[in-house]
Amino acid sequence: MRCVFHNPTIPKTKAMSTETEYHSKDFEWDQLREEIENDPSLRYHFQLSSQPETIQFSPSLSSHDSQAWDNFHTRHSTGKFFKERRYLLKEFPELASCDENSKVLEVGCGNGSTALPILRGKERIIVCACDCSTEALERAKELIYATNIVSVSHRFRTFHCDFSVSGFPKWLACNLCQEIFSKKGHNCFSDFSDKMRNDLNDFFSSEGNYCCMGGVDFITLIFTLSAVPLHRMPTAIAECFSVLKPGGLLLFRDYGLYDMTMLRFEPEKRVGFREYMRSDGTRSYFFCLDTVRDLFVGAGFTELELEYCCVKTVNRRNGKSMRRVWVHGKFQKPT
Ligand SMILES: C[S@@+](CC[C@H](N)C(=O)[O-])C[C@H]1O[C@@H](n2cnc3c(N)ncnc32)[C@H](O)[C@@H]1O
């Protein structure tokens, strides 16, 4: 079992590190579900439809979504908002135990909270990070290039893209690579010598000699899919599948159904079933395990791990206990 459970004989103390808290399973999800579904004041969350649902299908929504995220990242441009996901390599140890020069695609990188621990955790790993917000990409670059991580400027690249609309650029995996990743004689980045494979700059300055990187070994989708409208999720996941090498892993973490932040949304913030829009225009979907399974297995992935992480945290200001629910998933592209 991946989660580190609290030992009931050891009381949870303030001294307990944030890292440990992130790995805890403090309550049973089924118990929470029963409680929530029997609370009449929360009934509006379960109604099948709410009136603004048509908003999802507007063709201009993609730029609207990106604009909302741009504004979000502009508002939170100070380093204070940045929180490195220190628990990431504990949740996904494959990112540390993988081969030298493995390639990671961090989708919806925000200000670099996920990219940073990956680069820190493995000296020769390569991280390509994308976001639909140019503001986010600027923040991520600033933060990551300011660290003293070994040869980080050679191992980290950002690019702008809304993966749910335009898909990923072909330099990640060209059409041929997408068909046959291991085809010999194909002049793509996967044929590079070890030295060059360790340096993204060499690839980008190779003046078209190499049509693509030959796909990636890992995709991290950490609190990003929930920001994509539900009807665009299948396309977004299919895109991830297409650039991942056979045997590659997609590492997933996102908001879970009945997370405290879902229950706090007022009725008028509902834009669909389990979909909400914040006042700033950014969206959030709350996943149950079946939805995640259907989406990823439906795209061709094999499920390796899928579970709720249920963590109790305490609001420092008012001392109130908050029940957080996240979904942890690990999916593999069949070889
Ligand atoms: C909650 S942040 C998560 C950031 C990061 N993955 C992390 O672990 O902290 C979600 C990010 O996804 C980006 N995003 C939302 N929709 C996207 C899309 N369709 N394509 C690419 N990025 C998207 C947002 O701009 C935002 O930076």
PDBQT file of the ligand as one rigid body, heavy atoms in Angstrom, charges set to zero:
ROOT
HETATM    1  C1  LIG A 401      -3.132  23.782  -9.936  1.00  0.00    +0.000 C 
HETATM    2  S1  LIG A 401      -1.900  24.148 -11.103  1.00  0.00    +0.000 S 
HETATM    3  C2  LIG A 401      -0.832  22.742 -10.899  1.00  0.00    +0.000 C 
HETATM    4  C3  LIG A 401       0.607  23.079 -11.213  1.00  0.00    +0.000 C 
HETATM    5  C4  LIG A 401       1.636  21.972 -11.049  1.00  0.00    +0.000 C 
HETATM    6  N1  LIG A 401       1.343  20.791 -11.831  1.00  0.00    +0.000 N 
HETATM    7  C5  LIG A 401       1.857  21.605  -9.607  1.00  0.00    +0.000 C 
HETATM    8  O1  LIG A 401       2.075  20.437  -9.322  1.00  0.00    +0.000 OA
HETATM    9  O2  LIG A 401       1.810  22.477  -8.768  1.00  0.00    +0.000 OA
HETATM   10  C6  LIG A 401      -2.694  23.778 -12.628  1.00  0.00    +0.000 C 
HETATM   11  C7  LIG A 401      -1.905  24.312 -13.813  1.00  0.00    +0.000 C 
HETATM   12  O3  LIG A 401      -2.439  23.746 -15.000  1.00  0.00    +0.000 OA
HETATM   13  C8  LIG A 401      -2.442  24.737 -16.011  1.00  0.00    +0.000 C 
HETATM   14  N2  LIG A 401      -3.478  24.328 -16.972  1.00  0.00    +0.000 N 
HETATM   15  C9  LIG A 401      -4.810  24.345 -16.802  1.00  0.00    +0.000 A 
HETATM   16  N3  LIG A 401      -5.420  23.883 -17.905  1.00  0.00    +0.000 NA
HETATM   17  C10 LIG A 401      -4.441  23.553 -18.791  1.00  0.00    +0.000 A 
HETATM   18  C11 LIG A 401      -4.435  23.030 -20.122  1.00  0.00    +0.000 A 
HETATM   19  N4  LIG A 401      -5.581  22.728 -20.724  1.00  0.00    +0.000 N 
HETATM   20  N5  LIG A 401      -3.242  22.841 -20.739  1.00  0.00    +0.000 NA
HETATM   21  C12 LIG A 401      -2.077  23.138 -20.107  1.00  0.00    +0.000 A 
HETATM   22  N6  LIG A 401      -2.025  23.644 -18.854  1.00  0.00    +0.000 NA
HETATM   23  C13 LIG A 401      -3.185  23.839 -18.199  1.00  0.00    +0.000 A 
HETATM   24  C14 LIG A 401      -2.737  26.033 -15.267  1.00  0.00    +0.000 C 
HETATM   25  O4  LIG A 401      -2.275  27.172 -15.935  1.00  0.00    +0.000 OA
HETATM   26  C15 LIG A 401      -1.995  25.810 -13.954  1.00  0.00    +0.000 C 
HETATM   27  O5  LIG A 401      -0.710  26.368 -14.004  1.00  0.00    +0.000 OA
ENDROOT
TORSDOF 0
